[in-house]
């Protein structure tokens, strides 16, 4: 039976009554909206997601312009209101309005009446972040050591052999106590290991070919030339700061502002995976809980999976599977379910599917594939998914008993915060007033691998007079490193230095003790 064949008035017909029973909740839940049935909205049949199943992850999908961003805003508001911290990515700058009360327009009032929503203009506690400080937000940086070789290889677009070689470099730096805080540290270590004096260091574990090292060095140089150096260094962002609540008990919504780097999608999508892997690395096991510790919305998720190696995809799959026991729910946001690998998609228990377009044979194939991923339904899903309006979606989630709920066409609630961006001046003011500003605003360049490799213990003592050197061109990084006394000292000290191996988690990410 299609939606148009159902009763248009009165008590819900049997199929609609079964849907209503499937979404009944006794505990805390997110109210997404009201059932669409028989061509009308039924505010007496609310569609909800129990808080307790949000760590079973989810997918928000749909074509451009169908309302995905407003769905994220709606979910984030309700999570915050119930004391759950939220992490959002704001690719276009549309979500910064979550910190301000919304505007009660006629359209908003109409939507609220349709779905039975008691709409109240409300702003929510928000923290604005920016990768490397580019844009309006608290700078988010990672050290190279913490970022790890797998994620860095993804950003540098290295092949499998080059990725393995980069892993050897990280292993060497870990064991020798050479801190890789920023890109110049990594370039210095590569330069040392490919020199005559340093080449023997990696001989016992496979070595590092000159050709491969050259590719890595050139990739790093090009990466820096694109202005990427700002993203790596100290102070490194502590992902525990994503788990905060406001003094009134509401969860803080951390909004990563990405408009300034939206033309670098590979970088920001991989950085998001670092944040998630770092949370996995640091958080304790807590099992299933009444509410998640954090819900992490991963926007533009297709960018993460494009051209990914098998090992990288396996690491994503393991992260998503295991992080649920640490109380973190992950929602991938993308245009089509086919953007997400099947091994990952199989772990996403909650689905909010906005409209899909089917203009080409390929679109039609994708539509049929999407329909097959839903439970059996009374709806004609192929027809329904192409006919949904903006702010409408097909929903199926996990109920309180852990079983999938019936498929429900849903008219979604209106967000209560501002559905528009706030101005740059207001964002900057919020950033300066943030408790995190003093901790992260100013970059720090401590002694690390670059300085250690460049230092020359045999230099003239400070007390002796020194002649002024003749003017000369600034030596290259390779010349600085190869010409240093520390360089030769390291080559002579194989097996004698006390280093430490940093325990690496999924993706090879690591965290030094803060």
Buried (B, 14 or more C-beta within 10 A) or exposed (E): EEBEEBBEEEEBBEBBEEBBEBBEBEEBBBBBBBBBBBEBBBBEBBBBBBBBBBBBBBBBBBBEEBBBBBBBBBBBBBBBBBBBBBBBBBBEBBBBBBBBBBEBEEEBEEBBEBBBBEBEEBBBBBBBBBBBBBBBBBBBBBBBBBBBBBBBBBBBEBEEEBBBBBBBBBBBBBBBEBBBBBBBBBBBBBBBBBBEBBBEBBEEEEBBBEEBBEBBBEBBEEBBEEEBBBBBBBBBBBBEBBBBBBEEEBBBBBBBBBBBBBEBBBBBBBBBBBBBBBBBBBBEEEEEBEBBBBBBBBBBBBBBBEEBBEBBBBBBBBBBBEBBBBBBBBBBBBBBBBBBBEBBBEBBBBBBBBBBBBEEEEBBEBBEEBBEBBEEBBBBBBEBBBEBEEBBBBBBBBBBEEEBBBBBBBBBBBBBBBBEBBEEEBBEEBBEEBEBBEBBBEBEEEEBBBBBBBBBEEEEEEEEEEEEEEEEEEEEBBEBBBEBEBBBBBBEEEEEEEEEEBEBBBBBBBBEEE
